[in-house]
């Protein structure tokens, strides 16, 4: 296991395209559900325990090699009803894979690129990247959990002019939740070899799905999703 590799993968400067996505925060701001630091914290906590848990489970399973990438990608599709969010996830996966192949060249990443020329779901790519970097399922789960909340927090700083210190404090207050989600994701991933893909979390977030579809139809928006 390479602790430095984990730091690189979790670094916001890693060129995986996440800076262009708000994780649903832009739609939530327009709808009036996110207006300040406390409402941002509520939004991020809800996203973490739904979308974040699903993503962390998929990433952990991919890092563990608990199932093949095609099965995991199909599971990600099934857990993402919104076409707009599926499209965004595949775009992020494609961008992450490009960065990962340049950073940690591996036959497994090359094979993933051939299997999904238009992009696999981002959590599947994240877990496969973790494997290529010598990391384990817990590392992949933590990266997925952190990305789930750091993206919206960063976006709200731009959308609302929120104090960056307040946004960072929100992330700090979510640390225990991230621990909980990552641990649950890893437990689920370890059950996949015996119980199948259905052992992975399938938590839903209807407002995120609805917001994603509405956001995709906007003529003018700051973020891609």
C-alpha positions in Angstrom: 0.0 0.0 0.0 1.3 3.4 -0.9 0.2 6.3 1.3 1.6 8.8 -1.1 -0.5 7.3 -3.9 -3.6 7.8 -1.8 -2.7 11.5 -1.3 -2.2 11.9 -5.0 -5.5 10.3 -5.8 -7.5 12.3 -3.2 -5.8 15.6 -4.1 -8.2 18.1 -5.6 -5.5 19.0 -8.1 -5.5 15.5 -9.6 -6.7 16.2 -13.2 -9.9 14.1 -13.2 -12.4 16.9 -14.1 -14.3 17.0 -10.8 -13.8 20.8 -10.5 -16.4 21.2 -13.3 -19.1 19.4 -11.4 -21.1 20.5 -8.4 -22.6 17.2 -7.3 -26.1 18.6 -7.5 -25.2 21.6 -5.4 -26.0 24.1 -8.2 -29.5 22.8 -8.6 -30.0 22.8 -4.8 -28.8 26.4 -4.5 -31.2 27.5 -7.2 -34.1 25.6 -5.5 -33.3 27.3 -2.2 -32.3 24.1 -0.4 -28.7 25.3 0.1 -28.3 28.9 1.3 -25.6 28.9 3.9 -23.1 26.6 5.8 -25.7 24.7 7.9 -27.8 23.9 4.8 -24.7 22.9 2.9 -23.8 20.5 5.7 -27.3 19.0 5.6 -27.1 18.6 1.8 -23.6 17.0 2.0 -24.6 14.7 4.8 -27.6 13.5 2.8 -25.6 13.1 -0.3 -22.9 11.2 1.6 -25.2 8.6 3.1 -27.0 8.0 -0.3 -25.0 8.7 -3.4 -21.8 8.6 -1.5 -22.5 5.2 0.1 -23.3 3.7 -3.3 -20.2 5.2 -4.9 -18.0 4.1 -2.1 -19.3 0.6 -2.3 -18.7 0.3 -6.0 -15.2 1.8 -5.7 -14.3 -0.6 -2.8 -15.6 -3.6 -4.8 -13.6 -2.6 -7.8 -10.4 -2.0 -5.7 -10.9 -5.4 -4.1 -11.5 -7.1 -7.4 -14.7 -8.6 -6.0 -16.5 -8.5 -9.4 -15.5 -7.7 -13.0 -15.8 -4.1 -14.2 -18.7 -4.8 -16.5 -20.9 -6.2 -13.7 -19.9 -3.2 -11.5 -20.7 -0.7 -14.2 -24.1 -2.3 -14.8 -24.7 -2.1 -11.1 -23.8 1.6 -11.1 -26.3 2.1 -14.0 -29.0 0.4 -12.1 -28.4 2.6 -9.1 -28.5 5.8 -11.1 -32.0 6.4 -12.5 -31.2 9.8 -14.0 -29.8 9.8 -17.5 -28.1 13.1 -16.8 -26.3 11.8 -13.8 -25.3 8.6 -15.6 -23.9 10.7 -18.4 -22.0 12.9 -15.9 -20.6 9.8 -14.1 -19.3 8.3 -17.3 -17.7 11.6 -18.4 -16.0 11.8 -15.0 -14.9 8.2 -15.3 -13.4 8.8 -18.8 -11.5 11.8 -17.5 -10.3 10.0 -14.4 -9.2 7.0 -16.5 -7.1 9.3 -18.7 -5.4 10.8 -15.7 -4.9 7.4 -14.0 -3.4 5.7 -17.1 -0.8 8.6 -17.3 0.0 8.3 -13.6 -0.2 4.6 -12.9 0.1 2.7 -16.3 -1.4 -0.7 -15.9 -2.9 -3.5 -18.1 -6.1 -3.4 -16.0 -6.6 0.3 -16.7 -5.9 -0.2 -20.4 -8.5 -3.0 -20.4 -11.0 -0.8 -18.7 -10.5 1.8 -21.4 -11.0 -0.7 -24.2 -14.1 -2.1 -22.6 -15.7 1.4 -22.1 -14.4 3.7 -24.8 -17.1 6.3 -23.8 -16.3 6.0 -20.1 -17.2 3.7 -17.3 -18.9 5.0 -14.2 -16.5 7.1 -12.1 -16.6 4.9 -9.0 -15.7 1.8 -11.0 -12.8 3.7 -12.5 -11.8 5.0 -9.1 -11.6 1.6 -7.6 -9.7 0.2 -10.5 -7.3 3.1 -10.3 -6.8 2.4 -6.6 -5.8 -1.2 -7.4 -3.3 0.1 -10.1 -1.8 2.5 -7.5 -1.3 -0.3 -5.0 -4.2 0.8 -2.8 -7.0 -1.2 -1.1 -10.8 -1.1 -0.9 -10.8 1.2 2.2 -8.6 3.7 0.4 -11.0 3.7 -2.6 -14.0 4.0 -0.4 -12.6 7.0 1.5 -11.7 8.7 -1.8 -15.3 8.2 -3.0 -16.8 9.4 0.2 -14.6 12.5 0.4 -15.3 13.4 -3.3 -19.0 13.1 -2.6 -18.9 16.0 -0.2 -15.8 18.0 -1.2 -17.2 18.7 -4.7 -20.5 20.3 -3.5 -18.6 22.2 -0.7 -16.2 23.7 -3.2 -19.0 24.5 -5.7 -21.0 26.4 -3.0 -18.1 28.6 -2.3 -18.3 29.8 -5.9 -22.1 29.7 -6.2 -23.0 31.6 -2.9 -19.7 33.3 -2.2 -19.5 31.2 1.0 -16.5 31.7 3.2 -14.0 28.9 2.3 -13.2 28.5 6.0 -16.9 27.7 6.6 -17.0 25.2 3.8 -13.9 23.5 5.1 -15.4 23.4 8.6 -18.5 21.7 7.1 -16.2 18.9 5.7 -14.5 18.6 9.1 -17.8 18.1 10.8 -18.6 15.4 8.3 -15.5 13.4 9.2 -17.3 10.8 11.4 -19.9 10.4 8.7 -17.2 9.7 6.1 -15.7 7.1 8.4 -19.1 5.4 8.8 -19.8 5.4 5.1 -16.4 4.1 4.1 -16.5 1.3 6.6 -20.0 0.2 5.5 -18.9 0.3 1.9 -15.9 -1.9 2.6 -18.0 -4.4 4.5 -20.4 -4.6 1.6 -17.6 -5.0 -0.9 -16.2 -8.0 1.0 -19.6 -9.7 0.8 -19.8 -9.5 -3.0 -17.8 -12.6 -3.8 -20.2 -14.8 -1.8 -23.5 -12.9 -2.2 -23.1 -11.2 -5.6 -23.5 -7.6 -6.7 -26.7 -7.2 -4.8 -24.7 -7.0 -1.6 -23.5 -3.5 -2.6 -25.5 -0.5 -1.2 -28.4 0.8 -3.3 -29.4 3.9 -1.4 -31.5 6.4 -3.3 -31.6 10.2 -3.4 -34.7 11.2 -5.5 -34.1 15.0 -5.1 -30.6 14.6 -6.5 -31.9 12.6 -9.4 -34.7 15.1 -10.1 -32.3 18.0 -9.7 -29.8 16.4 -12.0 -32.4 16.2 -14.8 -33.6 19.7 -14.3 -30.0 21.1 -14.2 -29.1 19.3 -17.5 -31.9 21.3 -19.2 -30.7 24.7 -18.1 -29.6 27.0 -20.9 -27.0 28.6 -18.7 -25.2 27.0 -15.8 -21.8 27.3 -14.0 -21.2 23.6 -13.5 -21.6 20.5 -15.8 -23.7 18.7 -13.2 
